[in-house]
Amino acid sequence: MDGPIAKYPGRFKAFATLPLRSPEAAADELERSVREDGFLGALTNGHIAKKYLDHPDFEPVLARAVALDVPIYLHPGYPADEIFKIYYSTTRSEYTEEFQDYIFSGSGYGWHQEVLTQCIRMITYGVFDRFPKLKVIIGHMGEGLPFYHQRIINDMGEPTENSLEKPFGQYFQDNFWVTTSAFPQTELLQLLLKFISVDRVMFATDYPFADIKAQTDWFRGVDLPREDKEKIAFRNAEKLFKMKVPVK
């Protein structure tokens, strides 16, 4: 491969982009990219033709990810057109001219709700009961999970206690990893760590959409025990991705 991975061996890794509208082909491409190119897993971007990964169509991809022991990174995407019109459009012309509708439905708000909704769907519809070793990464300090965590597990837990194999909140502990990407907020990190093990949190920057220096400067200043800070900085990534992070 060309690019940074070839130019700086050991410094850069990648996630695969998969043809998810053809799940069998996507599963094969995931395996090829992991085995031949050394990719770390796959990254998705929102809904796939108005379906999320909880849909049975995508079970070949999930099964292959489990077989390869690699994670799937759920990155947000823009909503389907009908959802966009209901939630995010307006009659104010200046709003559209300023692209506020796309920011509202994207990085300003909608993206985070979209990913968290997909996570809840995957738990509710038994994805992690069918694939208990499936590993999922979400970014942006949990996509709202720290704030909603207790509400979600309390209100979703009772109606699913007879249909799911574990308590609702346990799936967040067993199947999810969370990155800090583009959310350099100490209070939010502290809230996240109240609900999610420090062993499941990883530092990230969201480059090129967020400034690397601002993210790293923030994390250097976070007051955490050294062991916990090293886990978030690189040790959790080493364990999840089965790699050694170069440390100077």
C-alpha positions as a Markdown table, in Angstrom:
| # | Residue | x | y | z |
|---|---|---|---|---|
| 1 | Met | 0.0 | 0.0 | 0.0 |
| 2 | Asp | 1.0 | 3.6 | -0.6 |
| 3 | Gly | 0.6 | 6.5 | 1.8 |
| 4 | Pro | 1.5 | 7.0 | 5.5 |
| 5 | Ile | 1.3 | 3.3 | 6.4 |
| 6 | Ala | 4.0 | 2.5 | 3.9 |
| 7 | Lys | 6.0 | 5.7 | 4.4 |
| 8 | Tyr | 6.1 | 5.4 | 8.2 |
| 9 | Pro | 5.9 | 1.7 | 9.1 |
| 10 | Gly | 4.8 | 1.1 | 12.7 |
| 11 | Arg | 3.4 | 4.6 | 13.1 |
| 12 | Phe | 0.1 | 4.3 | 11.2 |
| 13 | Lys | -2.6 | 1.7 | 10.9 |
| 14 | Ala | -6.0 | 1.7 | 9.3 |
| 15 | Phe | -9.6 | 0.5 | 9.3 |
| 16 | Ala | -11.1 | -1.0 | 6.2 |
| 17 | Thr | -14.0 | 0.6 | 4.4 |
| 18 | Leu | -16.4 | -2.2 | 3.3 |
| 19 | Pro | -19.0 | -2.6 | 0.6 |
| 20 | Leu | -21.7 | -3.1 | 3.2 |
| 21 | Arg | -24.6 | -3.2 | 0.7 |
| 22 | Ser | -23.1 | -6.6 | -0.3 |
| 23 | Pro | -22.6 | -8.2 | 3.1 |
| 24 | Glu | -20.9 | -11.4 | 1.9 |
| 25 | Ala | -18.5 | -9.4 | -0.2 |
| 26 | Ala | -17.9 | -7.0 | 2.7 |
| 27 | Ala | -17.1 | -9.9 | 5.0 |
| 28 | Asp | -14.6 | -11.2 | 2.4 |
| 29 | Glu | -13.0 | -7.7 | 2.0 |
| 30 | Leu | -12.7 | -7.4 | 5.8 |
| 31 | Glu | -10.8 | -10.7 | 5.9 |
| 32 | Arg | -8.6 | -9.7 | 3.0 |
| 33 | Ser | -7.8 | -6.3 | 4.4 |
| 34 | Val | -6.9 | -7.7 | 7.8 |
| 35 | Arg | -4.9 | -10.7 | 6.6 |
| 36 | Glu | -3.2 | -9.1 | 3.6 |
| 37 | Asp | -2.9 | -5.4 | 4.5 |
| 38 | Gly | -2.7 | -5.6 | 8.3 |
| 39 | Phe | -5.8 | -3.5 | 8.9 |
| 40 | Leu | -7.1 | -3.3 | 12.4 |
| 41 | Gly | -10.8 | -3.8 | 11.6 |
| 42 | Ala | -13.5 | -1.9 | 9.8 |
| 43 | Leu | -15.2 | 1.5 | 10.1 |
| 44 | Thr | -18.8 | 2.2 | 9.2 |
| 45 | Asn | -20.5 | 5.5 | 8.5 |
| 46 | Gly | -24.1 | 5.6 | 9.7 |
| 47 | His | -26.9 | 3.7 | 8.2 |
| 48 | Ile | -26.4 | 1.4 | 5.2 |
| 49 | Ala | -29.4 | 1.9 | 2.8 |
| 50 | Lys | -31.6 | 2.8 | 5.8 |
| 51 | Lys | -30.4 | -0.3 | 7.8 |
| 52 | Tyr | -28.1 | -0.5 | 10.8 |
| 53 | Leu | -25.8 | -3.3 | 11.8 |
| 54 | Asp | -28.5 | -4.9 | 14.0 |
| 55 | His | -30.2 | -6.0 | 10.7 |
| 56 | Pro | -29.9 | -9.7 | 9.9 |
| 57 | Asp | -28.4 | -8.8 | 6.5 |
| 58 | Phe | -25.1 | -7.8 | 8.2 |
| 59 | Glu | -24.6 | -11.0 | 10.2 |
| 60 | Pro | -21.9 | -12.3 | 7.8 |
| 61 | Val | -19.9 | -9.2 | 8.5 |
| 62 | Leu | -20.3 | -9.4 | 12.2 |
| 63 | Ala | -19.5 | -13.1 | 12.2 |
| 64 | Arg | -16.3 | -12.5 | 10.2 |
| 65 | Ala | -15.2 | -9.7 | 12.6 |
| 66 | Val | -15.6 | -12.1 | 15.5 |
| 67 | Ala | -13.7 | -14.8 | 13.7 |
| 68 | Leu | -10.9 | -12.4 | 12.9 |
| 69 | Asp | -11.1 | -11.0 | 16.4 |
| 70 | Val | -11.1 | -7.4 | 15.1 |
| 71 | Pro | -13.4 | -4.5 | 16.1 |
| 72 | Ile | -15.9 | -2.5 | 14.1 |
| 73 | Tyr | -15.7 | 1.3 | 14.6 |
| 74 | Leu | -19.2 | 2.9 | 14.4 |
| 75 | His | -18.6 | 6.3 | 12.9 |
| 76 | Pro | -21.6 | 8.6 | 12.6 |
| 77 | Gly | -23.3 | 9.4 | 9.3 |
| 78 | Tyr | -26.0 | 11.7 | 8.0 |
| 79 | Pro | -29.6 | 10.5 | 8.5 |
| 80 | Ala | -31.9 | 9.2 | 5.8 |
| 81 | Asp | -33.7 | 11.9 | 3.8 |
| 82 | Glu | -37.0 | 11.5 | 5.5 |
| 83 | Ile | -35.4 | 11.7 | 9.0 |
| 84 | Phe | -33.4 | 14.8 | 7.8 |
| 85 | Lys | -36.6 | 16.5 | 6.7 |
| 86 | Ile | -38.5 | 15.8 | 9.9 |
| 87 | Tyr | -35.7 | 16.5 | 12.4 |
| 88 | Tyr | -33.3 | 19.0 | 10.9 |
| 89 | Ser | -34.9 | 21.0 | 8.0 |
| 90 | Thr | -36.5 | 24.5 | 8.5 |
| 91 | Thr | -38.3 | 27.2 | 6.5 |
| 92 | Arg | -35.7 | 29.8 | 7.5 |
| 93 | Ser | -33.7 | 30.4 | 4.3 |
| 94 | Glu | -30.6 | 31.8 | 6.1 |
| 95 | Tyr | -30.4 | 28.5 | 8.0 |
| 96 | Thr | -30.0 | 26.5 | 4.8 |
| 97 | Glu | -27.7 | 29.0 | 3.2 |
| 98 | Glu | -25.4 | 28.7 | 6.3 |
| 99 | Phe | -25.4 | 24.9 | 6.0 |
| 100 | Gln | -26.8 | 24.9 | 9.5 |
| 101 | Asp | -29.1 | 22.0 | 8.7 |
| 102 | Tyr | -26.1 | 19.8 | 7.8 |
| 103 | Ile | -24.2 | 20.9 | 10.9 |
| 104 | Phe | -27.3 | 20.3 | 13.1 |
| 105 | Ser | -27.8 | 16.8 | 11.6 |
| 106 | Gly | -24.0 | 16.1 | 11.8 |
| 107 | Ser | -21.2 | 17.2 | 14.0 |
| 108 | Gly | -23.3 | 19.8 | 15.9 |
| 109 | Tyr | -25.8 | 17.2 | 17.3 |
| 110 | Gly | -27.3 | 14.6 | 15.0 |
| 111 | Trp | -24.2 | 12.4 | 14.5 |
| 112 | His | -23.9 | 11.6 | 18.2 |
| 113 | Gln | -27.6 | 10.6 | 18.6 |
| 114 | Glu | -27.3 | 8.5 | 15.5 |
| 115 | Val | -24.4 | 6.4 | 16.8 |
| 116 | Leu | -25.9 | 6.0 | 20.3 |
| 117 | Thr | -29.2 | 4.9 | 18.7 |
| 118 | Gln | -27.4 | 2.3 | 16.7 |
| 119 | Cys | -25.7 | 1.0 | 19.8 |
| 120 | Ile | -29.0 | 0.7 | 21.7 |
| 121 | Arg | -30.5 | -1.1 | 18.7 |
| 122 | Met | -27.7 | -3.6 | 18.6 |
| 123 | Ile | -28.2 | -4.4 | 22.3 |
| 124 | Thr | -32.0 | -4.5 | 22.1 |
| 125 | Tyr | -32.2 | -6.7 | 19.1 |
| 126 | Gly | -29.8 | -9.3 | 20.5 |
| 127 | Val | -26.7 | -8.7 | 18.4 |
| 128 | Phe | -24.4 | -9.3 | 21.3 |
| 129 | Asp | -26.2 | -12.4 | 22.4 |
| 130 | Arg | -25.7 | -13.9 | 18.9 |
| 131 | Phe | -22.1 | -12.6 | 18.8 |
| 132 | Pro | -21.0 | -12.3 | 22.4 |
| 133 | Lys | -17.3 | -11.7 | 21.4 |
| 134 | Leu | -18.1 | -8.8 | 19.0 |
| 135 | Lys | -16.1 | -5.7 | 19.6 |
| 136 | Val | -17.5 | -2.3 | 18.8 |
| 137 | Ile | -15.7 | 1.1 | 19.1 |
| 138 | Ile | -17.6 | 4.4 | 19.4 |
| 139 | Gly | -15.9 | 7.8 | 19.4 |
| 140 | His | -16.7 | 11.3 | 20.6 |
| 141 | Met | -16.4 | 10.4 | 24.3 |
| 142 | Gly | -19.3 | 7.9 | 24.0 |
| 143 | Glu | -21.6 | 9.8 | 21.6 |
| 144 | Gly | -23.7 | 11.1 | 24.6 |
| 145 | Leu | -23.5 | 7.8 | 26.5 |
| 146 | Pro | -22.0 | 9.3 | 29.7 |
| 147 | Phe | -25.0 | 11.6 | 30.0 |
| 148 | Tyr | -27.7 | 9.1 | 29.1 |
| 149 | His | -26.1 | 5.9 | 30.6 |
| 150 | Gln | -28.2 | 5.6 | 33.7 |
| 151 | Arg | -31.4 | 6.5 | 32.0 |
| 152 | Ile | -30.8 | 4.0 | 29.2 |
| 153 | Ile | -30.0 | 1.1 | 31.4 |
| 154 | Asn | -32.8 | 1.8 | 33.9 |
| 155 | Asp | -35.5 | 2.3 | 31.3 |
| 156 | Met | -34.3 | -0.2 | 28.7 |
| 157 | Gly | -33.2 | -2.8 | 31.3 |
| 158 | Glu | -36.6 | -3.8 | 32.7 |
| 159 | Pro | -38.5 | -4.5 | 29.5 |
| 160 | Thr | -35.6 | -6.5 | 28.1 |
| 161 | Glu | -34.6 | -8.5 | 31.2 |
| 162 | Asn | -36.5 | -11.6 | 30.0 |
| 163 | Ser | -35.4 | -11.4 | 26.3 |
| 164 | Leu | -31.7 | -10.6 | 26.7 |
| 165 | Glu | -29.0 | -12.9 | 28.2 |
| 166 | Lys | -27.4 | -10.1 | 30.3 |
| 167 | Pro | -28.5 | -7.0 | 32.1 |
| 168 | Phe | -28.8 | -4.2 | 29.5 |
| 169 | Gly | -25.9 | -2.1 | 30.9 |
| 170 | Gln | -23.5 | -5.1 | 30.9 |
| 171 | Tyr | -23.3 | -5.0 | 27.1 |
| 172 | Phe | -21.7 | -1.6 | 27.3 |
| 173 | Gln | -19.1 | -3.1 | 29.6 |
| 174 | Asp | -18.5 | -6.2 | 27.6 |
| 175 | Asn | -18.7 | -5.2 | 23.9 |
| 176 | Phe | -17.9 | -1.5 | 23.6 |
| 177 | Trp | -14.7 | 0.6 | 23.6 |
| 178 | Val | -15.0 | 4.4 | 23.7 |
| 179 | Thr | -12.5 | 7.0 | 22.3 |
| 180 | Thr | -12.1 | 10.6 | 23.4 |
| 181 | Ser | -12.0 | 11.9 | 19.8 |
| 182 | Ala | -12.7 | 15.7 | 19.5 |
| 183 | Phe | -14.1 | 16.0 | 23.1 |
| 184 | Pro | -11.2 | 17.4 | 25.2 |
| 185 | Gln | -13.4 | 17.8 | 28.2 |
| 186 | Thr | -12.1 | 16.6 | 31.6 |
| 187 | Glu | -15.5 | 16.6 | 33.3 |
| 188 | Leu | -17.0 | 14.5 | 30.5 |
| 189 | Leu | -14.2 | 12.0 | 30.7 |
| 190 | Gln | -14.7 | 11.8 | 34.5 |
| 191 | Leu | -18.4 | 11.1 | 33.9 |
| 192 | Leu | -17.6 | 8.5 | 31.3 |
| 193 | Leu | -15.3 | 6.7 | 33.7 |
| 194 | Lys | -18.1 | 6.5 | 36.3 |
| 195 | Phe | -19.9 | 4.1 | 34.0 |
| 196 | Ile | -17.3 | 2.6 | 31.7 |
| 197 | Ser | -14.2 | 0.8 | 32.8 |
| 198 | Val | -10.9 | 2.7 | 32.2 |
| 199 | Asp | -9.8 | -0.5 | 30.4 |
| 200 | Arg | -12.3 | 0.4 | 27.6 |
| 201 | Val | -11.4 | 4.0 | 27.0 |
| 202 | Met | -8.9 | 5.1 | 24.4 |
| 203 | Phe | -7.4 | 8.5 | 23.6 |
| 204 | Ala | -8.1 | 9.8 | 20.0 |
| 205 | Thr | -7.9 | 13.1 | 18.3 |
| 206 | Asp | -10.4 | 13.1 | 15.3 |
| 207 | Tyr | -7.8 | 14.5 | 13.0 |
| 208 | Pro | -8.2 | 16.3 | 10.6 |
| 209 | Phe | -11.5 | 17.6 | 12.0 |
| 210 | Ala | -10.0 | 18.4 | 15.4 |
| 211 | Asp | -6.6 | 19.9 | 16.2 |
| 212 | Ile | -4.1 | 17.2 | 17.3 |
| 213 | Lys | -2.1 | 19.6 | 19.6 |
| 214 | Ala | -5.2 | 20.8 | 21.3 |
| 215 | Gln | -6.3 | 17.2 | 22.0 |
| 216 | Thr | -2.9 | 16.1 | 23.3 |
| 217 | Asp | -2.3 | 19.2 | 25.4 |
| 218 | Trp | -5.6 | 18.6 | 27.0 |
| 219 | Phe | -5.0 | 14.9 | 27.8 |
| 220 | Arg | -1.5 | 15.6 | 29.2 |
| 221 | Gly | -3.1 | 17.9 | 31.7 |
| 222 | Val | -5.8 | 15.5 | 32.8 |
| 223 | Asp | -5.4 | 14.4 | 36.4 |
| 224 | Leu | -5.6 | 10.6 | 36.5 |
| 225 | Pro | -3.4 | 7.9 | 38.1 |
| 226 | Arg | -0.5 | 7.2 | 35.9 |
| 227 | Glu | -1.6 | 3.6 | 35.3 |
| 228 | Asp | -5.1 | 4.7 | 34.1 |
| 229 | Lys | -3.6 | 7.5 | 32.0 |
| 230 | Glu | -1.3 | 5.0 | 30.2 |
| 231 | Lys | -4.2 | 2.7 | 29.6 |
| 232 | Ile | -6.2 | 5.4 | 27.9 |
| 233 | Ala | -3.2 | 6.8 | 26.1 |
| 234 | Phe | -2.0 | 3.6 | 24.5 |
| 235 | Arg | -2.2 | 0.4 | 26.5 |
| 236 | Asn | -5.8 | -0.3 | 25.8 |
| 237 | Ala | -5.2 | 0.2 | 22.1 |
| 238 | Glu | -2.3 | -2.2 | 22.2 |
| 239 | Lys | -4.5 | -4.8 | 23.8 |
| 240 | Leu | -7.5 | -4.3 | 21.5 |
| 241 | Phe | -5.5 | -4.1 | 18.3 |
| 242 | Lys | -2.9 | -6.7 | 19.3 |
| 243 | Met | -0.1 | -4.3 | 18.5 |
| 244 | Lys | 2.8 | -2.5 | 20.1 |
| 245 | Val | 2.6 | 1.3 | 20.2 |
| 246 | Pro | 6.0 | 3.0 | 19.6 |
| 247 | Val | 6.7 | 5.1 | 22.7 |
| 248 | Lys | 9.6 | 7.5 | 23.0 |
